[in-house]
Each structure stands twice: as structure tokens, then as C-alpha cells.
Amino acid sequence: MTTVFIISAPSGSGKSTLTSALIRTVPNIRFSVSYTTRQPRGEEKDGEAYFFIGRAEFEKRVALGEFLEHAEVFGNYYGTHISELARADRDGYDLVLDIDVQGARQLKEKIPAAVSIFVLAPSRQVLEERLRSRGQDSDEVIQRRLREAAEEIRNYFRYDYVLVNQEVAASIDSLVSIVKATRSRRDRMEDSIRPILETFL
Ligand code: 5GP
């Protein structure tokens, strides 16, 4: 039984560092690779960070009902393909979805047992400093990202967990704890404990 972990955060909150560490630390959990219409950046390879496709193909796949959720984010389409979950279910691992607030909302409606986590920078000032220290963006882009962050943060209340990313090691610890606690839930344990229970009958 696959559990879907949804992680959302504004750009610069440290989400990628946390999710990569989670996947390295906890066994049996993988990234869901999304489809997108945005252009690959830097070293990104097709099928690794994303599957890169054109808008027409994306729209065709939407019409065919191939996505568990999809959304337009900053002018590009992004979507989680149904095969990601089907494969995880078949092969018995959990999935981490790095998706935006619109996608998180759609997914929670479809899969209520999905566990959602919102990652928050400790303050607007810290987020601004992190965006600046990356040295990737112009002043104008940084201001736009901060406005977008404010917009996304307004949706924090839709999530099951909120993680304030003050100190990376502590945040990784919290994230790992959320996954481990979820795996011990009774509904997740039913199948694996049945043989144990039978020995007591
Ligand atoms: P980026 O282009 O920087 O990789 O991602 C931009 C935004 O799109 C991020 O907020 C990321 O969480 C979101 N995103 C990535 N994949 C998906 C997806 O499959 N569905 C949705 N709804 N959002 C996604």
C-alpha cells in the first residue's frame, strides 16, 4: 500500500534539499517524476527531474485523463502521471510528490489518505536572503518570487504538517519522523501484522 507524501514550498524554502535527504535516509520511498511543458534548466535530463513535453501533448494527455493532478504554475503546465502511483503500488514503495498548492489540493481530494507537508522559511527576510545568496536571480525576479511565496503561504492551512525550515538537519529529522510515524499507522499496518495476529488466534 503506497502512501503519497505531498511536499509544497515556495521557491528558496529549502524543499529540494529536504526531499533529497529524505529519500537518501528512508528506505522504500521515491520521487515521483512529473511531466512539464517548461524548458529543461542546466543539466536537467528528460525522465530524471521531469518528463519534458510540449503544450499540445500535455493538453492531449489531460484530455485522456492521464494525470492524477495537474496545474499551470508560472506559465507552464505541470502534472503527476497516473502511472507513477500505479508503479509505486505494484512495486511496494512510497512516493514523494513535489507539487504546488493547486496540485496538492486536487490530490488530497482524490486520495484523502495522502499526507501533505508545507515547508516554510522562518521569515520573509530569511527567504529573501536565501534567494539572494543563490545568486541565480535578478532583483526583479527575487521580488516576484517573494510575492509568489506570499500567495502560496496563504494556503498553508490546507496541509497536514507545517515544517519551519530553520535548521536543515532538524528539518530533515522532522520530515523523516513524519514518514516513519505515517508508516506505523494502524491502517498501513493491517496487511503486515495479519500473520502475527494469526499466531495469537
Ligand atoms: P520548477 O519549474 O522550479 O521545477 O517547479 C515550479 C513549481 O512547480 C514548484 O512549485 C513545484 O512544486 C511545482 N511542480 C512540479 N511538478 C509538479 C506537478 O507535477 N504538479 C504540480 N501541480 N506542481 C508541480
Residues whose N, C-alpha, C, O or C-beta is under 5 A from the ligand:
A	BS01	5GP	A9 S34 Y35 H70 A71 V73 Y78 G79 T80 D98 I99 D100 G103
